[in-house]
Structure formats: structure tokens, C-alpha cells
């Protein structure tokens, strides 16, 4: 990995004064581990990509112990690896999305996102029909009935870019792209600088200004180290394609929650799969193609709806 180690970065940022002890003291006010107990053990933890199997086993056991202490829940924290020869992607039929936001809430519940303050990985924009100007979008809409006449709905989340600017912006290598295309975050390595948030053109990352509040009764005890394990204050998080589910052969929570089947998820390298068929036969488009980030989140307008669709550019998949 070409990024400097977190310890080297912190040491340089602090001018060498006090070494790692000063680093620990500087991070403590941010709440790093405030909900689970800050420790030098976590600070000195090897990078995920360089952990030995035994080191990873110890880390997973530590996380399970922290969950038990914090929530009184016995969690099973796994480490699902990327599947060989798989490239995950999303496709969304905007004609079928009615803006109900069930995907938003299912995602939060599945991924142990903070309820207060509320953290949401998915934004659903309400846009005027015929327009793709995201500046006209409203994701605070409240209507008694949906969909609203003259409007359509555009869910936005991490686009899992093939060339993700967030990864190159991280100074300590806390975020990277996995072989299956999923961009992940190691919460124990994130230093909370938020440079990745500034680099993301899709506003897809969230920062925890306070210890995430998740009721123990609502905690999803099926966890993965790089996915939905509890976070602490002072770290960034985002959508990870529910890798604790998808790498185990399941669908993302948002896909299962959608009442109209607007969301499609799968392996684009599977030539007989639904994703490959959609990309080959539908007029798909991606958001902000001019930026060259090459999103793996595609949008298209289904042909089985009479509702007007926004004028979309041609396929941008490269």
C-alpha cells in the first residue's frame, strides 16, 4: 500500500512531540472510541490489508467484546472477503421509484447507523420531471401521498466509483477499493480529517460528530469488520453495498425493502445475470460522467411505465 502508515502521519502532524502518546491525547477529544473506550491497542493496530490471520482474529474478538460491553448484545463479527471474479454494481429504474424512502430506513437499520443524530447513507431527491439538474432536487420533501404529480425520485448513495477520488484523498489509507469494486473504510484507521468527504462529488460520506446512538434493542448483531459494526465519534462512514450480505450471496437491505423492484444488484461480470442484461439492453446513465469517476451505480428508465422520464445521456460505462 502506497499510503503512509497512520502512525507516521500522526507523528508528522504532531511534529514528533510526544510520539504516539501525544497522538492518542490529540484524538481523544474527537471522541475516537468515546463510546467503546479509546486505547493504544486500537491506535497501534496493523492496517487491515497487512493483518495476519491471527491478528485479525484478535481484532474481531475485541470488537465483539466492545459490542457486548456497549450494548449488552452478543454480536457475531465476521470478515467476509471479496469473491474472486466478481464486480458488484447497482442499477436503478427511476420509473419505478416512488420516493417512499423505505430503502433509506432499511439501510439504516441493517447497518447500525446512528438514529440520533440520524445518519443516512441514501438520499432520495425529488426532481421535476424531465430534469437531471441535481441542484433542483429536494431530499427534505414531505407529502401525504407519493409519488407527487410532475415529479420523479432519484436515490443517491455511494456510487462505488471505479476511479474513486475519496481513496486518493485519504492521507492514511483508511479507505480503499476492494477487488470486487466495493470502496470500504476501516473505522479504526480513520482519523476524521474528512478529506474523503471533500473529494466525493456525490455527497455520499457521513461524519460522526458524536458517538452514534443505536438502541441496543435495534442493533443488528450480524456484523462485518468492514461493514456494519458499530462506529465511534470522529470517523467517516458510507454505503458499502451491504458487503456482509452480498458477499454471502444475499441482496442488499435496500433492494429487499423496495416495494416496486426499482433496485437491481448483482455481478456485472456475470454475462447471464440481470445486471449485465440491463447494461446491454437499457439506456443507462451515471451521475456526473464528466468527472471521470466511472460509477458502478447505473440509472435507467424502464419501458413499462408511462410516466415521463428525464432526458438522459447515453451509456457511460467504460
MIMAR-975234 format. One record per residue (C-alpha): x, y, z; residue number from 1. Coordinates in steps of 0.2 Angstrom, whole numbers. Layout:
N
<node><X>X</X><Y>Y</Y><Z>Z</Z><seq>NUM</seq></node>
...
***
This chain:
318
<node><X>0</X><Y>0</Y><Z>0</Z><seq>1</seq></node>
<node><X>7</X><Y>17</Y><Z>-5</Z><seq>2</seq></node>
<node><X>-1</X><Y>27</Y><Z>8</Z><seq>3</seq></node>
<node><X>9</X><Y>32</Y><Z>24</Z><seq>4</seq></node>
<node><X>5</X><Y>22</Y><Z>39</Z><seq>5</seq></node>
<node><X>-7</X><Y>31</Y><Z>51</Z><seq>6</seq></node>
<node><X>7</X><Y>31</Y><Z>65</Z><seq>7</seq></node>
<node><X>19</X><Y>40</Y><Z>53</Z><seq>8</seq></node>
<node><X>6</X><Y>53</Y><Z>48</Z><seq>9</seq></node>
<node><X>1</X><Y>57</Y><Z>66</Z><seq>10</seq></node>
<node><X>19</X><Y>58</Y><Z>71</Z><seq>11</seq></node>
<node><X>22</X><Y>70</Y><Z>57</Z><seq>12</seq></node>
<node><X>6</X><Y>80</Y><Z>60</Z><seq>13</seq></node>
<node><X>11</X><Y>82</Y><Z>79</Z><seq>14</seq></node>
<node><X>29</X><Y>87</Y><Z>75</Z><seq>15</seq></node>
<node><X>36</X><Y>72</Y><Z>84</Z><seq>16</seq></node>
<node><X>31</X><Y>79</Y><Z>101</Z><seq>17</seq></node>
<node><X>27</X><Y>65</Y><Z>112</Z><seq>18</seq></node>
<node><X>26</X><Y>52</Y><Z>99</Z><seq>19</seq></node>
<node><X>11</X><Y>40</Y><Z>100</Z><seq>20</seq></node>
<node><X>6</X><Y>46</Y><Z>117</Z><seq>21</seq></node>
<node><X>3</X><Y>63</Y><Z>110</Z><seq>22</seq></node>
<node><X>-7</X><Y>56</Y><Z>95</Z><seq>23</seq></node>
<node><X>-18</X><Y>47</Y><Z>107</Z><seq>24</seq></node>
<node><X>-21</X><Y>63</Y><Z>118</Z><seq>25</seq></node>
<node><X>-25</X><Y>73</Y><Z>102</Z><seq>26</seq></node>
<node><X>-38</X><Y>60</Y><Z>96</Z><seq>27</seq></node>
<node><X>-47</X><Y>58</Y><Z>112</Z><seq>28</seq></node>
<node><X>-56</X><Y>75</Y><Z>112</Z><seq>29</seq></node>
<node><X>-63</X><Y>70</Y><Z>95</Z><seq>30</seq></node>
<node><X>-72</X><Y>55</Y><Z>103</Z><seq>31</seq></node>
<node><X>-62</X><Y>42</Y><Z>94</Z><seq>32</seq></node>
<node><X>-68</X><Y>27</Y><Z>104</Z><seq>33</seq></node>
<node><X>-78</X><Y>38</Y><Z>116</Z><seq>34</seq></node>
<node><X>-92</X><Y>25</Y><Z>115</Z><seq>35</seq></node>
<node><X>-81</X><Y>10</Y><Z>116</Z><seq>36</seq></node>
<node><X>-66</X><Y>16</Y><Z>126</Z><seq>37</seq></node>
<node><X>-50</X><Y>23</Y><Z>117</Z><seq>38</seq></node>
<node><X>-35</X><Y>13</Y><Z>118</Z><seq>39</seq></node>
<node><X>-17</X><Y>12</Y><Z>111</Z><seq>40</seq></node>
<node><X>-21</X><Y>-6</Y><Z>106</Z><seq>41</seq></node>
<node><X>-33</X><Y>1</Y><Z>93</Z><seq>42</seq></node>
<node><X>-21</X><Y>15</Y><Z>88</Z><seq>43</seq></node>
<node><X>-6</X><Y>3</Y><Z>86</Z><seq>44</seq></node>
<node><X>-17</X><Y>-10</Y><Z>76</Z><seq>45</seq></node>
<node><X>-10</X><Y>-15</Y><Z>60</Z><seq>46</seq></node>
<node><X>-18</X><Y>-10</Y><Z>44</Z><seq>47</seq></node>
<node><X>-32</X><Y>-22</Y><Z>39</Z><seq>48</seq></node>
<node><X>-23</X><Y>-26</Y><Z>22</Z><seq>49</seq></node>
<node><X>-7</X><Y>-31</Y><Z>32</Z><seq>50</seq></node>
<node><X>-15</X><Y>-41</Y><Z>46</Z><seq>51</seq></node>
<node><X>-10</X><Y>-59</Y><Z>49</Z><seq>52</seq></node>
<node><X>-25</X><Y>-71</Y><Z>51</Z><seq>53</seq></node>
<node><X>-21</X><Y>-72</Y><Z>70</Z><seq>54</seq></node>
<node><X>-20</X><Y>-53</Y><Z>72</Z><seq>55</seq></node>
<node><X>-37</X><Y>-52</Y><Z>63</Z><seq>56</seq></node>
<node><X>-45</X><Y>-65</Y><Z>74</Z><seq>57</seq></node>
<node><X>-39</X><Y>-55</Y><Z>89</Z><seq>58</seq></node>
<node><X>-47</X><Y>-39</Y><Z>82</Z><seq>59</seq></node>
<node><X>-63</X><Y>-47</Y><Z>78</Z><seq>60</seq></node>
<node><X>-64</X><Y>-54</Y><Z>96</Z><seq>61</seq></node>
<node><X>-60</X><Y>-36</Y><Z>103</Z><seq>62</seq></node>
<node><X>-74</X><Y>-29</Y><Z>93</Z><seq>63</seq></node>
<node><X>-86</X><Y>-42</Y><Z>99</Z><seq>64</seq></node>
<node><X>-81</X><Y>-38</Y><Z>117</Z><seq>65</seq></node>
<node><X>-84</X><Y>-20</Y><Z>114</Z><seq>66</seq></node>
<node><X>-101</X><Y>-23</Y><Z>107</Z><seq>67</seq></node>
<node><X>-106</X><Y>-33</Y><Z>122</Z><seq>68</seq></node>
<node><X>-99</X><Y>-20</Y><Z>134</Z><seq>69</seq></node>
<node><X>-108</X><Y>-6</Y><Z>125</Z><seq>70</seq></node>
<node><X>-124</X><Y>-14</Y><Z>120</Z><seq>71</seq></node>
<node><X>-126</X><Y>-29</Y><Z>130</Z><seq>72</seq></node>
<node><X>-128</X><Y>-39</Y><Z>114</Z><seq>73</seq></node>
<node><X>-118</X><Y>-54</Y><Z>109</Z><seq>74</seq></node>
<node><X>-113</X><Y>-50</Y><Z>91</Z><seq>75</seq></node>
<node><X>-105</X><Y>-61</Y><Z>78</Z><seq>76</seq></node>
<node><X>-92</X><Y>-50</Y><Z>69</Z><seq>77</seq></node>
<node><X>-86</X><Y>-58</Y><Z>53</Z><seq>78</seq></node>
<node><X>-73</X><Y>-54</Y><Z>39</Z><seq>79</seq></node>
<node><X>-81</X><Y>-58</Y><Z>23</Z><seq>80</seq></node>
<node><X>-68</X><Y>-57</Y><Z>9</Z><seq>81</seq></node>
<node><X>-71</X><Y>-51</Y><Z>-9</Z><seq>82</seq></node>
<node><X>-77</X><Y>-65</Y><Z>-20</Z><seq>83</seq></node>
<node><X>-65</X><Y>-69</Y><Z>-34</Z><seq>84</seq></node>
<node><X>-70</X><Y>-64</Y><Z>-52</Z><seq>85</seq></node>
<node><X>-84</X><Y>-53</Y><Z>-46</Z><seq>86</seq></node>
<node><X>-88</X><Y>-35</Y><Z>-49</Z><seq>87</seq></node>
<node><X>-103</X><Y>-29</Y><Z>-39</Z><seq>88</seq></node>
<node><X>-114</X><Y>-15</Y><Z>-46</Z><seq>89</seq></node>
<node><X>-131</X><Y>-7</Y><Z>-44</Z><seq>90</seq></node>
<node><X>-144</X><Y>-2</Y><Z>-57</Z><seq>91</seq></node>
<node><X>-160</X><Y>8</Y><Z>-53</Z><seq>92</seq></node>
<node><X>-175</X><Y>10</Y><Z>-63</Z><seq>93</seq></node>
<node><X>-181</X><Y>28</Y><Z>-60</Z><seq>94</seq></node>
<node><X>-198</X><Y>25</Y><Z>-67</Z><seq>95</seq></node>
<node><X>-202</X><Y>13</Y><Z>-53</Z><seq>96</seq></node>
<node><X>-195</X><Y>23</Y><Z>-38</Z><seq>97</seq></node>
<node><X>-210</X><Y>32</Y><Z>-30</Z><seq>98</seq></node>
<node><X>-199</X><Y>41</Y><Z>-17</Z><seq>99</seq></node>
<node><X>-206</X><Y>31</Y><Z>-2</Z><seq>100</seq></node>
<node><X>-189</X><Y>30</Y><Z>7</Z><seq>101</seq></node>
<node><X>-191</X><Y>13</Y><Z>13</Z><seq>102</seq></node>
<node><X>-173</X><Y>9</Y><Z>6</Z><seq>103</seq></node>
<node><X>-166</X><Y>23</Y><Z>17</Z><seq>104</seq></node>
<node><X>-173</X><Y>16</Y><Z>33</Z><seq>105</seq></node>
<node><X>-169</X><Y>-2</Y><Z>29</Z><seq>106</seq></node>
<node><X>-151</X><Y>3</Y><Z>25</Z><seq>107</seq></node>
<node><X>-150</X><Y>12</Y><Z>42</Z><seq>108</seq></node>
<node><X>-157</X><Y>-2</Y><Z>52</Z><seq>109</seq></node>
<node><X>-146</X><Y>-15</Y><Z>43</Z><seq>110</seq></node>
<node><X>-130</X><Y>-5</Y><Z>45</Z><seq>111</seq></node>
<node><X>-132</X><Y>0</Y><Z>63</Z><seq>112</seq></node>
<node><X>-132</X><Y>19</Y><Z>58</Z><seq>113</seq></node>
<node><X>-135</X><Y>32</Y><Z>72</Z><seq>114</seq></node>
<node><X>-153</X><Y>36</Y><Z>75</Z><seq>115</seq></node>
<node><X>-149</X><Y>52</Y><Z>85</Z><seq>116</seq></node>
<node><X>-141</X><Y>61</Y><Z>76</Z><seq>117</seq></node>
<node><X>-148</X><Y>52</Y><Z>61</Z><seq>118</seq></node>
<node><X>-136</X><Y>45</Y><Z>49</Z><seq>119</seq></node>
<node><X>-142</X><Y>40</Y><Z>32</Z><seq>120</seq></node>
<node><X>-132</X><Y>33</Y><Z>18</Z><seq>121</seq></node>
<node><X>-145</X><Y>36</Y><Z>5</Z><seq>122</seq></node>
<node><X>-153</X><Y>52</Y><Z>-1</Z><seq>123</seq></node>
<node><X>-169</X><Y>52</Y><Z>-11</Z><seq>124</seq></node>
<node><X>-170</X><Y>68</Y><Z>-22</Z><seq>125</seq></node>
<node><X>-187</X><Y>74</Y><Z>-28</Z><seq>126</seq></node>
<node><X>-184</X><Y>82</Y><Z>-45</Z><seq>127</seq></node>
<node><X>-195</X><Y>90</Y><Z>-58</Z><seq>128</seq></node>
<node><X>-199</X><Y>78</Y><Z>-72</Z><seq>129</seq></node>
<node><X>-188</X><Y>80</Y><Z>-87</Z><seq>130</seq></node>
<node><X>-173</X><Y>87</Y><Z>-77</Z><seq>131</seq></node>
<node><X>-157</X><Y>80</Y><Z>-72</Z><seq>132</seq></node>
<node><X>-151</X><Y>96</Y><Z>-63</Z><seq>133</seq></node>
<node><X>-147</X><Y>89</Y><Z>-46</Z><seq>134</seq></node>
<node><X>-147</X><Y>107</Y><Z>-39</Z><seq>135</seq></node>
<node><X>-166</X><Y>107</Y><Z>-41</Z><seq>136</seq></node>
<node><X>-168</X><Y>91</Y><Z>-31</Z><seq>137</seq></node>
<node><X>-176</X><Y>91</Y><Z>-13</Z><seq>138</seq></node>
<node><X>-172</X><Y>77</Y><Z>-1</Z><seq>139</seq></node>
<node><X>-182</X><Y>85</Y><Z>13</Z><seq>140</seq></node>
<node><X>-199</X><Y>83</Y><Z>4</Z><seq>141</seq></node>
<node><X>-214</X><Y>78</Y><Z>15</Z><seq>142</seq></node>
<node><X>-230</X><Y>73</Y><Z>6</Z><seq>143</seq></node>
<node><X>-246</X><Y>64</Y><Z>12</Z><seq>144</seq></node>
<node><X>-246</X><Y>54</Y><Z>-5</Z><seq>145</seq></node>
<node><X>-232</X><Y>48</Y><Z>-16</Z><seq>146</seq></node>
<node><X>-227</X><Y>50</Y><Z>-30</Z><seq>147</seq></node>
<node><X>-231</X><Y>68</Y><Z>-32</Z><seq>148</seq></node>
<node><X>-238</X><Y>73</Y><Z>-49</Z><seq>149</seq></node>
<node><X>-225</X><Y>81</Y><Z>-60</Z><seq>150</seq></node>
<node><X>-210</X><Y>74</Y><Z>-50</Z><seq>151</seq></node>
<node><X>-199</X><Y>59</Y><Z>-50</Z><seq>152</seq></node>
<node><X>-187</X><Y>52</Y><Z>-37</Z><seq>153</seq></node>
<node><X>-168</X><Y>49</Y><Z>-39</Z><seq>154</seq></node>
<node><X>-160</X><Y>39</Y><Z>-24</Z><seq>155</seq></node>
<node><X>-141</X><Y>44</Y><Z>-22</Z><seq>156</seq></node>
<node><X>-128</X><Y>34</Y><Z>-12</Z><seq>157</seq></node>
<node><X>-110</X><Y>29</Y><Z>-13</Z><seq>158</seq></node>
<node><X>-108</X><Y>26</Y><Z>-32</Z><seq>159</seq></node>
<node><X>-93</X><Y>14</Y><Z>-29</Z><seq>160</seq></node>
<node><X>-83</X><Y>23</Y><Z>-42</Z><seq>161</seq></node>
<node><X>-70</X><Y>13</Y><Z>-52</Z><seq>162</seq></node>
<node><X>-59</X><Y>28</Y><Z>-50</Z><seq>163</seq></node>
<node><X>-64</X><Y>34</Y><Z>-33</Z><seq>164</seq></node>
<node><X>-57</X><Y>52</Y><Z>-28</Z><seq>165</seq></node>
<node><X>-60</X><Y>48</Y><Z>-10</Z><seq>166</seq></node>
<node><X>-47</X><Y>35</Y><Z>-9</Z><seq>167</seq></node>
<node><X>-33</X><Y>45</Y><Z>-16</Z><seq>168</seq></node>
<node><X>-38</X><Y>59</Y><Z>-4</Z><seq>169</seq></node>
<node><X>-36</X><Y>49</Y><Z>12</Z><seq>170</seq></node>
<node><X>-19</X><Y>53</Y><Z>19</Z><seq>171</seq></node>
<node><X>-18</X><Y>37</Y><Z>29</Z><seq>172</seq></node>
<node><X>-25</X><Y>23</Y><Z>18</Z><seq>173</seq></node>
<node><X>-41</X><Y>21</Y><Z>29</Z><seq>174</seq></node>
<node><X>-52</X><Y>19</Y><Z>14</Z><seq>175</seq></node>
<node><X>-48</X><Y>9</Y><Z>-2</Z><seq>176</seq></node>
<node><X>-56</X><Y>-1</Y><Z>-16</Z><seq>177</seq></node>
<node><X>-58</X><Y>-20</Y><Z>-14</Z><seq>178</seq></node>
<node><X>-56</X><Y>-32</Y><Z>-28</Z><seq>179</seq></node>
<node><X>-75</X><Y>-34</Y><Z>-31</Z><seq>180</seq></node>
<node><X>-76</X><Y>-15</Y><Z>-33</Z><seq>181</seq></node>
<node><X>-83</X><Y>-10</Y><Z>-16</Z><seq>182</seq></node>
<node><X>-74</X><Y>5</Y><Z>-8</Z><seq>183</seq></node>
<node><X>-73</X><Y>2</Y><Z>11</Z><seq>184</seq></node>
<node><X>-67</X><Y>11</Y><Z>26</Z><seq>185</seq></node>
<node><X>-58</X><Y>4</Y><Z>41</Z><seq>186</seq></node>
<node><X>-66</X><Y>14</Y><Z>55</Z><seq>187</seq></node>
<node><X>-51</X><Y>10</Y><Z>67</Z><seq>188</seq></node>
<node><X>-39</X><Y>19</Y><Z>54</Z><seq>189</seq></node>
<node><X>-50</X><Y>34</Y><Z>50</Z><seq>190</seq></node>
<node><X>-43</X><Y>49</Y><Z>58</Z><seq>191</seq></node>
<node><X>-58</X><Y>60</Y><Z>55</Z><seq>192</seq></node>
<node><X>-49</X><Y>73</Y><Z>44</Z><seq>193</seq></node>
<node><X>-64</X><Y>72</Y><Z>31</Z><seq>194</seq></node>
<node><X>-53</X><Y>75</Y><Z>16</Z><seq>195</seq></node>
<node><X>-63</X><Y>60</Y><Z>8</Z><seq>196</seq></node>
<node><X>-79</X><Y>69</Y><Z>11</Z><seq>197</seq></node>
<node><X>-72</X><Y>84</Y><Z>2</Z><seq>198</seq></node>
<node><X>-66</X><Y>74</Y><Z>-13</Z><seq>199</seq></node>
<node><X>-83</X><Y>64</Y><Z>-15</Z><seq>200</seq></node>
<node><X>-93</X><Y>73</Y><Z>-29</Z><seq>201</seq></node>
<node><X>-109</X><Y>63</Y><Z>-24</Z><seq>202</seq></node>
<node><X>-110</X><Y>69</Y><Z>-5</Z><seq>203</seq></node>
<node><X>-110</X><Y>50</Y><Z>-1</Z><seq>204</seq></node>
<node><X>-100</X><Y>50</Y><Z>15</Z><seq>205</seq></node>
<node><X>-106</X><Y>54</Y><Z>33</Z><seq>206</seq></node>
<node><X>-96</X><Y>60</Y><Z>48</Z><seq>207</seq></node>
<node><X>-100</X><Y>56</Y><Z>66</Z><seq>208</seq></node>
<node><X>-99</X><Y>71</Y><Z>76</Z><seq>209</seq></node>
<node><X>-105</X><Y>62</Y><Z>91</Z><seq>210</seq></node>
<node><X>-105</X><Y>44</Y><Z>97</Z><seq>211</seq></node>
<node><X>-118</X><Y>35</Y><Z>86</Z><seq>212</seq></node>
<node><X>-134</X><Y>32</Y><Z>95</Z><seq>213</seq></node>
<node><X>-141</X><Y>15</Y><Z>91</Z><seq>214</seq></node>
<node><X>-154</X><Y>7</Y><Z>103</Z><seq>215</seq></node>
<node><X>-147</X><Y>-10</Y><Z>109</Z><seq>216</seq></node>
<node><X>-164</X><Y>-17</Y><Z>105</Z><seq>217</seq></node>
<node><X>-162</X><Y>-12</Y><Z>87</Z><seq>218</seq></node>
<node><X>-144</X><Y>-17</Y><Z>85</Z><seq>219</seq></node>
<node><X>-141</X><Y>-29</Y><Z>70</Z><seq>220</seq></node>
<node><X>-129</X><Y>-42</Y><Z>78</Z><seq>221</seq></node>
<node><X>-124</X><Y>-49</Y><Z>61</Z><seq>222</seq></node>
<node><X>-109</X><Y>-39</Y><Z>58</Z><seq>223</seq></node>
<node><X>-94</X><Y>-37</Y><Z>47</Z><seq>224</seq></node>
<node><X>-77</X><Y>-28</Y><Z>51</Z><seq>225</seq></node>
<node><X>-78</X><Y>-18</Y><Z>35</Z><seq>226</seq></node>
<node><X>-97</X><Y>-15</Y><Z>35</Z><seq>227</seq></node>
<node><X>-109</X><Y>-13</Y><Z>49</Z><seq>228</seq></node>
<node><X>-100</X><Y>-15</Y><Z>65</Z><seq>229</seq></node>
<node><X>-103</X><Y>0</Y><Z>77</Z><seq>230</seq></node>
<node><X>-93</X><Y>15</Y><Z>74</Z><seq>231</seq></node>
<node><X>-87</X><Y>29</Y><Z>86</Z><seq>232</seq></node>
<node><X>-87</X><Y>48</Y><Z>85</Z><seq>233</seq></node>
<node><X>-74</X><Y>56</Y><Z>74</Z><seq>234</seq></node>
<node><X>-75</X><Y>44</Y><Z>60</Z><seq>235</seq></node>
<node><X>-82</X><Y>43</Y><Z>42</Z><seq>236</seq></node>
<node><X>-94</X><Y>30</Y><Z>36</Z><seq>237</seq></node>
<node><X>-104</X><Y>26</Y><Z>20</Z><seq>238</seq></node>
<node><X>-113</X><Y>13</Y><Z>9</Z><seq>239</seq></node>
<node><X>-103</X><Y>-2</Y><Z>7</Z><seq>240</seq></node>
<node><X>-115</X><Y>-12</Y><Z>-4</Z><seq>241</seq></node>
<node><X>-120</X><Y>-22</Y><Z>12</Z><seq>242</seq></node>
<node><X>-105</X><Y>-32</Y><Z>9</Z><seq>243</seq></node>
<node><X>-109</X><Y>-43</Y><Z>25</Z><seq>244</seq></node>
<node><X>-124</X><Y>-49</Y><Z>15</Z><seq>245</seq></node>
<node><X>-119</X><Y>-48</Y><Z>-3</Z><seq>246</seq></node>
<node><X>-103</X><Y>-57</Y><Z>-1</Z><seq>247</seq></node>
<node><X>-113</X><Y>-71</Y><Z>7</Z><seq>248</seq></node>
<node><X>-125</X><Y>-72</Y><Z>-8</Z><seq>249</seq></node>
<node><X>-139</X><Y>-61</Y><Z>-1</Z><seq>250</seq></node>
<node><X>-146</X><Y>-45</Y><Z>-8</Z><seq>251</seq></node>
<node><X>-143</X><Y>-28</Y><Z>0</Z><seq>252</seq></node>
<node><X>-156</X><Y>-22</Y><Z>13</Z><seq>253</seq></node>
<node><X>-162</X><Y>-8</Y><Z>1</Z><seq>254</seq></node>
<node><X>-165</X><Y>-20</Y><Z>-13</Z><seq>255</seq></node>
<node><X>-176</X><Y>-31</Y><Z>-2</Z><seq>256</seq></node>
<node><X>-185</X><Y>-16</Y><Z>5</Z><seq>257</seq></node>
<node><X>-190</X><Y>-8</Y><Z>-11</Z><seq>258</seq></node>
<node><X>-209</X><Y>-11</Y><Z>-14</Z><seq>259</seq></node>
<node><X>-208</X><Y>-9</Y><Z>-33</Z><seq>260</seq></node>
<node><X>-192</X><Y>-18</Y><Z>-38</Z><seq>261</seq></node>
<node><X>-184</X><Y>-2</Y><Z>-43</Z><seq>262</seq></node>
<node><X>-167</X><Y>-8</Y><Z>-37</Z><seq>263</seq></node>
<node><X>-156</X><Y>-21</Y><Z>-45</Z><seq>264</seq></node>
<node><X>-140</X><Y>-28</Y><Z>-38</Z><seq>265</seq></node>
<node><X>-128</X><Y>-40</Y><Z>-45</Z><seq>266</seq></node>
<node><X>-111</X><Y>-45</Y><Z>-53</Z><seq>267</seq></node>
<node><X>-109</X><Y>-36</Y><Z>-70</Z><seq>268</seq></node>
<node><X>-96</X><Y>-49</Y><Z>-75</Z><seq>269</seq></node>
<node><X>-110</X><Y>-62</Y><Z>-75</Z><seq>270</seq></node>
<node><X>-115</X><Y>-62</Y><Z>-93</Z><seq>271</seq></node>
<node><X>-131</X><Y>-71</Y><Z>-89</Z><seq>272</seq></node>
<node><X>-135</X><Y>-60</Y><Z>-75</Z><seq>273</seq></node>
<node><X>-148</X><Y>-47</Y><Z>-73</Z><seq>274</seq></node>
<node><X>-136</X><Y>-33</Y><Z>-71</Z><seq>275</seq></node>
<node><X>-127</X><Y>-37</Y><Z>-87</Z><seq>276</seq></node>
<node><X>-143</X><Y>-38</Y><Z>-97</Z><seq>277</seq></node>
<node><X>-148</X><Y>-21</Y><Z>-91</Z><seq>278</seq></node>
<node><X>-132</X><Y>-13</Y><Z>-96</Z><seq>279</seq></node>
<node><X>-133</X><Y>-21</Y><Z>-113</Z><seq>280</seq></node>
<node><X>-151</X><Y>-18</Y><Z>-116</Z><seq>281</seq></node>
<node><X>-156</X><Y>-2</Y><Z>-107</Z><seq>282</seq></node>
<node><X>-151</X><Y>16</Y><Z>-110</Z><seq>283</seq></node>
<node><X>-141</X><Y>18</Y><Z>-94</Z><seq>284</seq></node>
<node><X>-133</X><Y>33</Y><Z>-87</Z><seq>285</seq></node>
<node><X>-122</X><Y>38</Y><Z>-72</Z><seq>286</seq></node>
<node><X>-121</X><Y>54</Y><Z>-62</Z><seq>287</seq></node>
<node><X>-108</X><Y>67</Y><Z>-66</Z><seq>288</seq></node>
<node><X>-100</X><Y>57</Y><Z>-80</Z><seq>289</seq></node>
<node><X>-89</X><Y>72</Y><Z>-85</Z><seq>290</seq></node>
<node><X>-79</X><Y>69</Y><Z>-69</Z><seq>291</seq></node>
<node><X>-72</X><Y>53</Y><Z>-75</Z><seq>292</seq></node>
<node><X>-75</X><Y>44</Y><Z>-58</Z><seq>293</seq></node>
<node><X>-83</X><Y>29</Y><Z>-68</Z><seq>294</seq></node>
<node><X>-98</X><Y>25</Y><Z>-55</Z><seq>295</seq></node>
<node><X>-104</X><Y>7</Y><Z>-53</Z><seq>296</seq></node>
<node><X>-121</X><Y>14</Y><Z>-49</Z><seq>297</seq></node>
<node><X>-131</X><Y>15</Y><Z>-65</Z><seq>298</seq></node>
<node><X>-148</X><Y>23</Y><Z>-68</Z><seq>299</seq></node>
<node><X>-161</X><Y>19</Y><Z>-82</Z><seq>300</seq></node>
<node><X>-179</X><Y>22</Y><Z>-87</Z><seq>301</seq></node>
<node><X>-189</X><Y>6</Y><Z>-88</Z><seq>302</seq></node>
<node><X>-200</X><Y>4</Y><Z>-103</Z><seq>303</seq></node>
<node><X>-215</X><Y>-2</Y><Z>-94</Z><seq>304</seq></node>
<node><X>-220</X><Y>15</Y><Z>-86</Z><seq>305</seq></node>
<node><X>-230</X><Y>29</Y><Z>-95</Z><seq>306</seq></node>
<node><X>-223</X><Y>42</Y><Z>-83</Z><seq>307</seq></node>
<node><X>-211</X><Y>54</Y><Z>-91</Z><seq>308</seq></node>
<node><X>-193</X><Y>52</Y><Z>-88</Z><seq>309</seq></node>
<node><X>-178</X><Y>64</Y><Z>-88</Z><seq>310</seq></node>
<node><X>-168</X><Y>66</Y><Z>-103</Z><seq>311</seq></node>
<node><X>-153</X><Y>55</Y><Z>-100</Z><seq>312</seq></node>
<node><X>-136</X><Y>54</Y><Z>-109</Z><seq>313</seq></node>
<node><X>-131</X><Y>38</Y><Z>-117</Z><seq>314</seq></node>
<node><X>-122</X><Y>24</Y><Z>-109</Z><seq>315</seq></node>
<node><X>-107</X><Y>30</Y><Z>-99</Z><seq>316</seq></node>
<node><X>-100</X><Y>13</Y><Z>-94</Z><seq>317</seq></node>
<node><X>-82</X><Y>11</Y><Z>-100</Z><seq>318</seq></node>
***
